[in-house]
Structure formats: C-alpha cells, structure tokens
Amino acid sequence: MSVTGWGGRTTLWVEADFGQAVTDVGAPPPPSGNANWDIDRWDTGGAVWAGRDPEWTDITADVRGISTSHSFSRQTNQYGTSTAQVTLDNTSGDYSPTNTASPYRLGSSTTIGVLRRVRIRARYTSPGGSVCSWALFDGLIQSWEQAYPDYGTDAVVNVSLLGLESRIASITRLAQTAQGAGETSGARVRRILDDAGWTGPIAIDDGETTMQATTLEGSVMNELQLVADSEGGFVYWRPDGTAVFDSLNAQVEKGRLENPVVFSDEPELLYTPINYRDISHSYNGDLVANRITYQRVGGVAQYVDSPNSRSLYGDRSVARSDLITQSDAHVRRLANRDLAVLQNPELRVESLTFSPITPARDYFGATSDYPWYALASGSIALREGVRINHNPKGEASAISRLCFVEGLAHSITPTTWDVALAFSSASAYENVGGDLWDGVTGVSAGYFGSSRWGW
C-alpha cells in the first residue's frame, strides 16, 4: 500500500510494536507464579499493563488492506469491543514468527508477538495547506493468521486486532470493602478504570447523579455498563484508545446536534453535503416501549407510560430494578427520557456508506475535500449528530432525519477507502428544545449545546 494516496492529500500509517523479543513460537513456557489482579486496591495504581512504552515500526508499505469497526448495539446501547484487521504482504516471509531470517528478530527470538500494540493513523492536508491528523484504530494483536493463496504462489498475513479496551474486558475481580457512596457517576467510572489498571487516556463527564457504594466485584466492563445505565449515559472507546463516559444529557450539552454534517443525494443550498451510496431505511417496532418501570437498588419503582402509544401499538414494557443511583428522582428522569425516545416507531435511517475519495459538491457545482475534513476533524465520529437527506427512488417525497452515529467502520485498500456508518434516531432530541426543555411544557428556554436541561 502506498504511504500517501487517495488524491495525494491523505497519508496513512500502520505501525506495530516490534520492540521486545518474545518466546519463539513453540511449546508454552512453564508457569511462573504471576501475581493475581485482585491483590490491588483502589487508588494504588498497581495494576499496570507493562513496564515499557511501545517501540513503533512503520509497516505501511507492506499493507494490502485494512478494515476497522467501532460500534454500539442498537438493541442495548452497549458498546462492543472494537476490532480491526490488517492484511500484510508476506511474500518476503518477514512477518512469519518462525522465520529465523526475518528482520524482526532480537537475538535468537522473534519480536513478532501477540497482545502487542498496533496503531493506524491518518493525516489530511487541505488544499490551503492546513494539516489535520486523526486516529483510525489503536489496539492489540490477537493473532497472526498466515495464508498462502493462489496455489501457494502468494503469501499474506491477516493480523487480527482488538481495541485497547480489551485489556480490561477480561478482568473479573473479587469483592472488596464497599466504598464510594455518594460519588458522581463520572467519579465511579474513574474508580473502576483505576482499579482495573487502565493507564490510557480518558474523557470522563462528571455525571448528573450520585452512586451507591460498590465492592468492585465481578466484570469490569459489566460494572462500567451498569454505571452508564444508572446515569443514562454511555461508556465507549474512541479509535485513538481514549476511554469516554458521556452523561445523561451529553449528546445535547456538547453541541452534537448543532450544525451537523449533512449527507445528501442532491445539492444543498445552505450546506456542502457529502454524497453517499448504499443507504438503508427501516420501519419496525422492535424498539417501541410505552410502559417503563425503572427502580434503583433499595428505591421506589418509577413507572411512566404513554397512553397514546399503548392505544396504537399495544403494551410494550421495559423494566429493570438494578440501577445503582442514589436518587429516585433521577430514575424517574431516566424513565421519562427513554419513554420520549422509544414510545413511537419511525422510519429510521439504519446505515449508509460513503467514500471520502469522492469530493463533496455544493449547490453551485463547486467541489471540495470536505469528506476528508469531516473525518479528520471528528465531525463524523461515534455519538456525533448528522443529518441525512434522502430522495428515495420511485417515491414522491424526500425524507430528512437527524441521527446519531452508532457505528463507524473503515475499509481501505491502496486505491479505495469506504466508510460505513450505522445510526440511531435523534428525533426525540431534536424536539427537546420545544416541549421538554427543563421539563416545562411549551417553554423553549435555549438552544442545543447552550445550557443544562432535563427530561
């Protein structure tokens, strides 16, 4: 793969950590009596990943293809572990762990190991000379899968990767003395990450409710998700490996719905839209919920419903009683939010694919590299708001939908670059400025991104 391609404005790097020798591939070494995770305690910082920084080797020139995926589950709003695959040209045999002639040797041992870092980065240079860099993936090697296609006349290695969050995803802990009662949900997320030994970058909201005490028992990822569910927020990882916690109202307060990126199949007068292909819609009732009962541990059950939705679609119930907030009022607020989002079905934009190689074209026919800029600047990213305008073939009217990006995947070859996006609806959030602002019907007290508000 060429280091610079796709019109000459975007540069891509794939770098692997080949800086430390590993045991040559063969029989596993005998047990060495490694310490257990559960010996660490809160705030000690004792559980660290490794005692060294990565030593990066640029392997971009041997890359034949890249695919990455970061996404939430549409049904559960839970973030799934990010994945990637890098296909390398191995006709030289350099990437075979057992090749004693490989340049990636240190003494008698190979430096091609598993559970080592690989990062994928890109840099866009605008026609005016401004530079914007961004990360596509940062993760750990899970396997080196060697293949010899074309009757053995070719050789490739498919390097399978998991995101950096996989470092803590497998950790399950024993119970400790309960602590942390009254700390904010953001502080609780930090506590969990610290106890698990997370040393990567973080972007943690303070949160809008306080938590009950925790013993930190069980799965790290399950407890993080329970905190997010109790707050009404989201825990996820950015492509650069940053651990993120968004609070209940983050998608509005952070301005993610102001001046969104517009995807359109026709020129727009007010925006420079990004053209797309392979768009899909769905009109179904799988997410409809019109009777919601939420309860915190030790609290009073909070029930809300929509009589109109129940009359139209029948009873569709959601209930849970394991939330760990200290506030019944927050539980009710969360139930009201979910009812507003889920009570009615709608024609949803499920997904679309676009190529940043294709220039954007404005209303007057002028072209620009806006698709590259939107990616490089983070305007197209998980949890960002985008608007999609679509004129379905054979139909008399167009549709316009405000959506949140819930899935982001790249597929890259030396000559192509495709981006696939998956969405959730933002319709309920779009209307918040009217009837639900600060919970006062008919009062519009501000605009998106300007101030705190409540359901």
C-alpha positions as CSV (number, residue, x, y, z in Angstrom):
1,M,0.0,0.0,0.0
2,S,1.3,3.4,-0.9
3,V,2.1,5.5,2.1
4,T,0.3,8.5,0.5
5,G,-2.6,8.1,-1.8
6,W,-6.3,8.8,-2.4
7,G,-5.7,12.0,-4.3
8,G,-2.4,12.8,-2.6
9,R,-3.9,14.7,0.3
10,T,-4.2,11.8,2.8
11,T,-1.3,9.9,4.4
12,L,-1.9,6.7,6.2
13,W,0.4,4.9,8.7
14,V,0.3,1.5,10.2
15,E,2.7,0.9,13.0
16,A,3.4,-2.2,15.1
17,D,5.3,-2.6,18.4
18,F,8.2,-4.9,17.4
19,G,10.4,-3.6,20.2
20,Q,10.6,-6.5,22.5
21,A,11.6,-10.2,22.0
22,V,9.1,-12.9,22.8
23,T,9.4,-16.6,23.3
24,D,9.8,-18.3,20.0
25,V,6.7,-20.0,18.8
26,G,6.6,-23.5,20.2
27,A,5.6,-25.2,23.5
28,P,4.3,-22.8,26.2
29,P,6.7,-21.9,29.0
30,P,6.2,-23.4,32.4
31,P,4.1,-21.4,34.9
32,S,6.0,-18.6,36.6
33,G,3.7,-17.7,39.6
34,N,2.4,-14.4,38.2
35,A,0.5,-12.3,40.8
36,N,-3.3,-12.1,40.7
37,W,-5.3,-8.9,39.7
38,D,-7.3,-9.0,42.9
39,I,-4.4,-8.1,45.1
40,D,-4.6,-4.5,44.0
41,R,-6.7,-1.9,45.9
42,W,-8.4,1.3,45.0
43,D,-6.2,4.2,44.0
44,T,-3.0,2.3,44.3
45,G,-2.2,2.3,40.5
46,G,-0.6,-1.1,41.0
47,A,-2.2,-2.9,38.1
48,V,-0.3,-1.6,35.1
49,W,-0.2,-3.1,31.6
50,A,3.5,-3.3,31.0
51,G,6.8,-1.8,32.1
52,R,7.7,-0.1,28.8
53,D,6.4,2.1,26.1
54,P,5.7,0.7,22.6
55,E,8.6,0.9,20.1
56,W,6.9,1.6,16.8
57,T,7.9,0.1,13.5
58,D,6.3,1.5,10.3
59,I,4.9,-1.4,8.3
60,T,2.6,0.7,6.0
61,A,4.5,-0.2,2.8
62,D,3.5,-3.9,3.2
63,V,-0.2,-3.3,3.9
64,R,-2.6,-4.7,1.3
65,G,-5.8,-3.8,3.1
66,I,-7.3,-2.5,6.4
67,S,-10.7,-2.9,8.0
68,T,-11.8,-1.3,11.3
69,S,-15.0,-1.3,13.3
70,H,-16.3,0.6,16.3
71,S,-20.0,0.3,17.2
72,F,-22.8,0.2,19.7
73,S,-25.6,-2.4,19.8
74,R,-28.8,-0.8,18.5
75,Q,-30.8,-3.0,20.8
76,T,-28.9,-2.5,24.0
77,N,-27.0,0.8,23.6
78,Q,-23.9,-1.1,24.8
79,Y,-20.5,-0.5,23.1
80,G,-18.9,-3.6,21.7
81,T,-15.2,-4.2,21.7
82,S,-13.7,-2.5,18.6
83,T,-12.0,-4.7,16.1
84,A,-9.7,-4.4,13.1
85,Q,-7.8,-6.5,10.6
86,V,-4.6,-5.6,8.7
87,T,-3.6,-7.7,5.7
88,L,0.1,-7.7,5.1
89,D,2.1,-8.8,2.0
90,N,4.3,-11.7,3.4
91,T,6.0,-12.8,0.2
92,S,9.3,-11.9,1.8
93,G,8.5,-14.0,4.9
94,D,9.3,-11.1,7.1
95,Y,6.0,-11.4,9.1
96,S,6.3,-15.1,9.8
97,P,7.1,-15.5,13.6
98,T,9.1,-18.7,12.9
99,N,11.3,-17.3,10.1
100,T,14.7,-17.1,11.5
101,A,15.8,-14.8,8.6
102,S,13.1,-12.2,9.4
103,P,14.4,-8.7,10.1
104,Y,12.1,-8.7,13.1
105,R,14.4,-10.7,15.4
106,L,16.2,-9.8,18.6
107,G,19.0,-12.2,19.2
108,S,17.6,-15.7,18.7
109,S,14.0,-14.6,19.4
110,T,11.2,-13.1,17.3
111,T,9.8,-9.7,18.0
112,I,6.5,-10.6,16.2
113,G,4.2,-11.2,19.2
114,V,0.6,-11.2,20.2
115,L,-1.0,-8.8,22.6
116,R,1.3,-6.1,21.3
117,R,0.1,-2.7,20.1
118,V,-0.7,-1.7,16.5
119,R,-2.0,1.7,15.7
120,I,-3.4,3.1,12.5
121,R,-3.3,6.8,11.9
122,A,-4.0,9.2,9.1
123,R,-3.3,12.8,8.2
124,Y,-5.2,15.1,5.9
125,T,-3.6,18.2,4.2
126,S,-6.1,20.6,2.9
127,P,-5.6,22.5,-0.5
128,G,-4.7,25.5,1.6
129,G,-2.0,23.7,3.5
130,S,-3.7,23.2,6.9
131,V,-3.0,19.8,8.4
132,C,-5.4,17.6,10.5
133,S,-4.4,14.2,11.9
134,W,-6.7,11.6,13.4
135,A,-6.6,8.0,14.6
136,L,-8.4,5.1,12.9
137,F,-7.5,2.4,15.4
138,D,-5.3,1.6,18.4
139,G,-5.3,-1.9,19.7
140,L,-3.7,-5.2,20.5
141,I,-2.7,-8.0,18.2
142,Q,-4.8,-11.1,18.8
143,S,-3.4,-13.3,16.1
144,W,-1.1,-13.6,13.1
145,E,-3.0,-15.7,10.5
146,Q,-0.7,-16.8,7.7
147,A,-2.3,-17.7,4.4
148,Y,-0.8,-18.9,1.1
149,P,-3.4,-18.2,-1.7
150,D,-3.1,-18.8,-5.4
151,Y,-1.8,-22.4,-5.0
152,G,0.9,-21.2,-2.7
153,T,2.3,-18.7,-5.1
154,D,1.3,-15.8,-2.8
155,A,1.7,-15.2,0.9
156,V,-0.2,-12.9,3.2
157,V,-0.7,-12.4,7.0
158,N,-4.0,-11.3,8.3
159,V,-3.3,-9.5,11.6
160,S,-6.4,-9.6,13.8
161,L,-6.7,-6.8,16.4
162,L,-8.9,-5.9,19.3
163,G,-9.2,-2.3,20.7
164,L,-7.3,-1.2,23.7
165,E,-10.4,-1.7,25.9
166,S,-9.8,-5.5,25.5
167,R,-7.0,-5.0,28.1
168,I,-9.6,-4.7,30.8
169,A,-12.5,-6.5,29.2
170,S,-11.4,-9.9,30.6
171,I,-10.8,-8.7,34.1
172,T,-13.1,-10.2,36.8
173,R,-12.5,-9.1,40.4
174,L,-13.2,-10.4,43.9
175,A,-15.3,-8.3,46.2
176,Q,-13.6,-5.6,48.2
177,T,-14.8,-3.4,51.1
178,A,-17.7,-1.3,49.8
179,Q,-16.7,2.3,49.1
180,G,-17.6,5.3,47.1
181,A,-21.2,6.0,48.2
182,G,-22.2,9.5,47.1
183,E,-19.6,9.9,44.4
184,T,-20.7,11.1,41.0
185,S,-21.2,8.6,38.2
186,G,-18.1,10.1,36.5
187,A,-16.0,9.6,39.6
188,R,-17.3,6.0,39.8
189,V,-16.1,5.3,36.2
190,R,-12.7,6.7,37.1
191,R,-12.6,4.5,40.2
192,I,-13.4,1.4,38.2
193,L,-10.8,2.2,35.5
194,D,-8.2,2.9,38.1
195,D,-8.8,-0.3,39.9
196,A,-8.6,-2.2,36.6
197,G,-5.2,-0.7,35.9
198,W,-6.4,1.5,32.9
199,T,-3.5,3.9,32.1
200,G,-4.7,5.1,28.7
201,P,-6.3,8.5,28.0
202,I,-9.7,9.3,29.4
203,A,-12.5,11.8,28.7
204,I,-14.9,11.4,31.6
205,D,-18.0,13.5,32.3
206,D,-18.8,14.3,35.9
207,G,-22.3,12.9,35.6
208,E,-25.6,14.2,36.8
209,T,-26.3,11.7,39.6
210,T,-24.5,10.0,42.5
211,M,-23.8,6.3,43.0
212,Q,-24.4,3.8,45.8
213,A,-21.3,2.1,47.2
214,T,-19.5,-0.6,45.2
215,T,-17.4,-3.6,46.1
216,L,-16.0,-3.6,42.6
217,E,-16.9,-7.3,42.4
218,G,-17.2,-9.0,39.0
219,S,-16.6,-7.9,35.5
220,V,-15.0,-4.5,34.9
221,M,-17.0,-4.0,31.7
222,N,-20.3,-5.1,33.3
223,E,-19.8,-2.6,36.1
224,L,-18.9,0.2,33.8
225,Q,-22.1,-0.5,31.8
226,L,-24.2,-0.6,35.0
227,V,-22.9,2.9,35.9
228,A,-23.7,4.1,32.4
229,D,-27.2,2.6,32.6
230,S,-27.8,4.2,36.0
231,E,-26.7,7.6,34.8
232,G,-28.5,7.2,31.4
233,G,-25.2,7.7,29.6
234,F,-22.7,5.8,27.6
235,V,-19.2,4.2,28.1
236,Y,-17.2,3.7,25.0
237,W,-13.7,4.0,23.5
238,R,-12.6,6.3,20.7
239,P,-10.4,5.0,17.9
240,D,-7.4,6.5,19.5
241,G,-8.0,4.4,22.6
242,T,-9.5,7.1,24.8
243,A,-12.0,5.8,27.4
244,V,-15.1,8.0,27.2
245,F,-18.0,8.4,29.6
246,D,-20.9,10.6,28.5
247,S,-23.5,11.7,31.0
248,L,-27.3,11.7,30.6
249,N,-27.5,14.9,28.5
250,A,-24.1,14.9,26.9
251,Q,-25.4,14.5,23.3
252,V,-27.2,17.8,23.7
253,E,-24.9,19.7,26.0
254,K,-21.8,19.0,23.9
255,G,-23.4,20.6,20.9
256,R,-23.5,17.4,18.9
257,L,-26.7,18.5,17.2
258,E,-25.6,22.0,16.2
259,N,-24.5,22.4,12.6
260,P,-24.3,18.7,11.9
261,V,-22.6,17.1,8.9
262,V,-25.2,16.7,6.1
263,F,-25.3,13.6,3.9
264,S,-27.5,14.2,0.8
265,D,-28.1,12.7,-2.6
266,E,-28.8,16.2,-4.1
267,P,-27.0,19.5,-3.8
268,E,-28.0,21.6,-0.8
269,L,-28.2,25.4,-0.8
270,L,-27.1,26.0,2.8
271,Y,-24.6,23.2,3.2
272,T,-21.9,21.4,1.3
273,P,-23.3,17.9,1.6
274,I,-21.4,14.5,1.5
275,N,-22.7,12.2,-1.2
276,Y,-23.3,8.6,-0.2
277,R,-24.4,5.2,-1.5
278,D,-26.0,2.0,-0.2
279,I,-28.3,3.8,2.2
280,S,-30.9,1.7,4.1
281,H,-34.1,2.5,6.0
282,S,-36.1,0.5,8.4
283,Y,-39.6,1.0,9.7
284,N,-40.3,-1.5,12.5
285,G,-41.5,-1.8,16.0
286,D,-38.6,-3.7,17.6
287,L,-37.6,-0.8,19.9
288,V,-41.0,0.5,20.8
289,A,-41.5,0.8,24.6
290,N,-44.5,2.6,26.1
291,R,-44.6,1.2,29.7
292,I,-41.3,1.8,31.5
293,T,-40.6,0.8,35.1
294,Y,-37.2,1.6,36.5
295,Q,-36.0,1.1,40.1
296,R,-32.8,1.7,41.9
297,V,-31.5,-0.9,44.4
298,G,-33.4,-0.1,47.6
299,G,-35.5,2.6,46.0
300,V,-39.1,3.1,44.9
301,A,-40.1,1.8,41.5
302,Q,-40.7,4.6,39.0
303,Y,-43.4,4.0,36.4
304,V,-44.2,6.1,33.3
305,D,-46.3,5.3,30.3
306,S,-47.7,6.7,27.1
307,P,-51.5,6.1,26.8
308,N,-51.5,7.1,23.2
309,S,-48.7,4.7,22.2
310,R,-50.3,1.9,24.2
311,S,-53.6,2.5,22.3
312,L,-51.9,2.4,18.9
313,Y,-49.4,-0.4,19.4
314,G,-50.4,-2.3,22.5
315,D,-48.4,-2.6,25.7
316,R,-44.7,-2.8,25.2
317,S,-43.0,-2.9,28.5
318,V,-39.4,-2.4,29.7
319,A,-38.4,-3.0,33.4
320,R,-35.3,-3.2,35.5
321,S,-34.5,-2.9,39.2
322,D,-30.8,-3.0,39.4
323,L,-29.9,0.7,38.9
324,I,-27.3,2.0,41.5
325,T,-28.0,5.7,41.5
326,Q,-28.9,7.2,45.0
327,S,-31.8,9.2,43.6
328,D,-35.4,8.1,42.8
329,A,-35.8,11.5,41.0
330,H,-33.0,10.6,38.7
331,V,-34.5,7.2,38.0
332,R,-37.8,8.9,37.0
333,R,-36.0,11.4,34.8
334,L,-34.2,8.5,33.1
335,A,-37.5,6.7,32.6
336,N,-39.1,9.8,31.1
337,R,-36.1,10.2,28.7
338,D,-36.4,6.6,27.5
339,L,-40.1,6.9,27.1
340,A,-39.7,10.0,24.9
341,V,-37.2,8.2,22.7
342,L,-38.9,4.8,22.5
343,Q,-42.7,5.4,22.6
344,N,-43.2,5.7,18.9
345,P,-41.8,3.8,15.9
346,E,-40.4,5.8,13.0
347,L,-38.8,5.4,9.6
348,R,-35.2,5.2,10.7
349,V,-32.1,5.6,8.6
350,E,-30.2,2.4,9.5
351,S,-26.9,2.8,7.7
352,L,-25.1,4.3,4.7
353,T,-21.7,4.0,3.0
354,F,-19.6,6.8,1.5
355,S,-16.2,7.3,0.1
356,P,-14.1,10.3,1.3
357,I,-12.2,10.0,-2.0
358,T,-15.3,11.3,-3.8
359,P,-15.3,15.1,-3.5
360,A,-18.3,17.0,-2.0
361,R,-20.2,19.1,-4.4
362,D,-22.1,22.2,-3.3
363,Y,-25.3,23.7,-4.7
364,F,-23.4,25.7,-7.4
365,G,-21.3,22.7,-8.5
366,A,-18.1,23.5,-6.8
367,T,-16.2,20.6,-5.4
368,S,-14.2,20.3,-2.1
369,D,-12.4,17.8,0.1
370,Y,-15.0,18.2,2.8
371,P,-15.5,14.5,3.4
372,W,-11.8,14.1,4.4
373,Y,-12.1,17.2,6.7
374,A,-15.3,15.8,8.3
375,L,-13.5,12.6,9.2
376,A,-10.2,14.2,10.2
377,S,-11.8,16.8,12.4
378,G,-14.0,14.3,14.3
379,S,-17.3,15.7,12.9
380,I,-18.1,12.2,11.8
381,A,-17.5,10.1,14.9
382,L,-19.3,7.9,17.4
383,R,-22.2,9.7,19.1
384,E,-22.0,12.7,16.8
385,G,-25.1,14.0,15.2
386,V,-25.5,14.0,11.4
387,R,-28.4,14.9,9.2
388,I,-29.4,12.7,6.3
389,N,-31.5,13.9,3.4
390,H,-32.7,11.2,1.0
391,N,-34.9,11.2,-2.1
392,P,-35.9,7.5,-2.3
393,K,-36.1,6.2,-5.9
394,G,-39.7,5.9,-7.1
395,E,-41.2,7.9,-4.2
396,A,-42.9,11.3,-4.4
397,S,-41.3,12.8,-1.3
398,A,-37.9,13.1,0.3
399,I,-37.1,12.4,3.9
400,S,-34.8,14.3,6.3
401,R,-33.6,12.7,9.5
402,L,-31.3,13.8,12.3
403,C,-29.3,10.7,13.5
404,F,-26.6,9.8,16.0
405,V,-23.6,7.8,14.6
406,E,-23.6,4.4,16.5
407,G,-21.3,2.5,14.2
408,L,-18.2,3.6,12.3
409,A,-16.2,1.2,10.0
410,H,-13.4,1.8,7.5
411,S,-12.4,-0.5,4.6
412,I,-9.2,0.6,2.9
413,T,-7.1,-0.7,0.0
414,P,-4.4,1.0,-1.9
415,T,-7.0,2.5,-4.3
416,T,-10.2,2.6,-2.3
417,W,-11.4,4.0,1.0
418,D,-15.0,3.3,2.1
419,V,-16.7,4.4,5.4
420,A,-19.8,2.6,6.7
421,L,-21.9,4.4,9.3
422,A,-24.8,2.9,11.4
423,F,-27.3,5.2,13.1
424,S,-29.8,5.6,15.9
425,S,-32.6,8.1,15.7
426,A,-32.1,11.6,17.2
427,S,-35.7,12.7,16.6
428,A,-36.6,12.9,20.2
429,Y,-33.6,15.0,21.0
430,E,-34.3,17.3,18.0
431,N,-37.6,18.2,19.5
432,V,-36.3,18.7,23.1
433,G,-35.9,22.5,22.6
434,G,-39.7,22.8,22.5
435,D,-41.7,20.8,24.9
436,L,-39.2,19.0,27.1
437,W,-36.7,21.8,27.9
438,D,-36.3,21.9,31.6
439,G,-39.4,19.7,31.9
440,V,-41.7,22.7,31.3
441,T,-44.3,22.0,28.5
442,G,-44.4,24.7,25.8
443,V,-41.3,26.6,27.0
444,S,-38.3,26.9,24.8
445,A,-35.5,28.1,27.1
446,G,-32.5,27.8,25.0
447,Y,-30.8,26.0,22.1
448,F,-28.8,22.8,21.7
449,G,-25.4,22.9,23.4
450,S,-26.1,26.0,25.4
451,S,-27.2,25.0,28.9
452,R,-28.3,22.1,31.1
453,W,-31.8,20.8,30.7
454,G,-33.8,17.8,31.8
455,W,-36.4,15.4,30.6
